[in-house]
């Protein structure tokens, strides 16, 4: 029953102030195509509409343990809530126009996961920010396809 309920849940949920991080990690095979893909995301303004933004450069500055495979990247995008991360991923623009730019053949073998932001420790208050958004972002107007 839980699975059936998940299939009927709307793609766009009310967005609260519970930030999440979408993590894209894996080896890049075709950097030029990935640059075209990244430009298409920027040009679509989906991140701007949904409050998403990159929090890191995808190539490591240093490696302290292990050896990542050649071309391995990790890119993290912060969204104000899971609903907006889903709205980005399932948007018609992303699924039908942007994602094909990096597929068939694959420009990279990526795993995409989403993690909740952890609450800030009390001792960090007023030192690094409030881990929240002061502006409202809505998935309204971002056309969706059924996942």
Helices and strands as residue ranges (DSSP letters): H 2-8, E 20-28, H 31-44, H 46-50, E 53-54, E 72-79, H 82-89, H 92-93, I 94-98, G 99-102, E 108-116, G 122-124
